[in-house]
Amino acid sequence: MAGVPQVNFALDTYECIVLYPGTAGRVLPAETVQRLQAEHAEHMQALQRRGIILVSGSIDGTTSNPEPPIGFGLARTGSVEDVRSVVEANPAVQAGLYRVDVLTFLCPAGSLEFPLVKAES
């Protein structure tokens, strides 16, 4: 994998999901946006119940970035492409309300815990 830092400790690898506003959000009727947001939440919760997504949520805040991210999640499947595929199947992404990017996230091994995932397993 390109870009893996050379460190003297073990790393855990996750798939980082970043959600951005899509272009369709500017033109969709408010009731369609509300329906798609609900379908988006249901889709992400279903992926978490299936153990694909470990955690996901909204980003709240202001930034100077003209297109700031609005959501974030982590998965641990070992495949950025697999995660991209299931997240792109999200009805709100397909409708253009949101767009998504999936990246590799590296952190010191054992530094993250997901107690809700463990509790539901």
Beta strands, then each sheet from edge to edge (+ up, - down):
strand 1: 11-21
strand 2: 53-58
strand 3: 71-75
strand 4: 98-108
sheet 1: 2+ 3- 1+ 4-
end
